[in-house]
Amino acid sequence: MNISPSLLLGAQLLMPVSEQVPALNVAASCKAATAIAIADAQSYDACMKDETSAREQLAQTWQSFSLPERTNCIAEASIGGAASYVDLLVCLQMARDAAAAEKVQLKGARKK
């Protein structure tokens, strides 16, 4: 069975946005971060490197996060117009860890 490349491309275009790592304008947040005059401020290039690394991690793990987690964290990581893949990744990791912690059943002393 031969599948045409145009059909594959069309299938990607039909995929819901939530199924793919969103395209964020991180350049704006890196420019804003470097404009803050603090002693240990990060350079623009270092900021963009961190953002690229976070984007790559997200691309590998995106489907492991639930749709509600992705939706909430995209909104949080984009709030105020300064989007960040680092913030998105941290938010998703925290959401996953919080969900896992809720499943842990503690054993030990009980209140009377």
N, C-alpha and C positions, 0 to 999 in steps of 0.2 A: 504494500500500500504506500503510495507516494503522497506526501503532504507538501503542498506548495509553500514556499517561504512566505508568500503574501498572506496565506491563511494563518500561519503561525504568528505573524506580526499582528494580524487582525485580532487574534485570540488574546494577545497581550493587551491590546487597546481596550478590550471588553472587560478585562479583569478589574474588579472593584479597586478603588484607590486604597482601601484599607488592607488589601492583600499585598501591597507593596510598601516599602519604606517611602515615606513622603519626601518630596523635594523641598528642602528648606533653604531659605536665603540666609546662610550662616555668615556670609561676608559682612552683613550689616551689624550683626552682634559682635563679631571680632573687631570691626572698626570701632564700635562703641566701647568695647572692653579696653582697647589700647588707648583710647582718648582719656580714660580715667587716670589721673596722675597719682598713682600710688607707688611706693618704693619697689615692690616686687611685681609690677605689672608685666603681663605676658606680651610678647611681640605679636604683631598681626600674623606673621608666618607661623609661629608656634601655635597660635590659636587655631588657625586653619588646619594645621597638621593634626591637632587634637580632634577637631570636628570631622576630618576625613577618616581618622582612625575609628571614631565612634560610629560613623556612617557605615563603615565596612563591617564592624561588629553587628550592627543592627541588620544588615543585609543577610548575615549568616543565621541570625536567631529570630528574625521578625515573626515567623509563623509559630514560634513556640509561645508567644504571648497571646492572651485572649483578645477578642475584638473589643470588649469594653476597656481593657487595660490600654490597648493601642489608641483607642479613641480619646480616652481621658488624658493620656500622656502627650498625645499630639497637641491637644488644646493647651495643656500646661507648658509644654516646651515652646509654644509659639505665642504665648501671652505677651501683650504689649508690643508686638511686631518684631521683637528680637528673638528669632528662632535659633535653636541650638540642638544639634544631634547629641551632644554630651548630656544636656539636660533630659532629652528624650530617653536616652539609654539608661540613665540613672533612675528616672521615674519608673520605667518598665521593670528594672531590676528590683526596685523597692516594692512595687506592686506584686511582683512574683514572690518575693520573700515574705511579704505580709500575708499573702494567700496561703503559702506553705506553713507559716507559723500558726494560722488559724486551725489547721488540720492536726496539729500536735496535741496529743492528749497528755496532760500533766498528771503525774502520779506522786503521791506523797501525803504530807499532812493535810488534814481537812479542818475547816472551821466548824465549831460546834454551835 
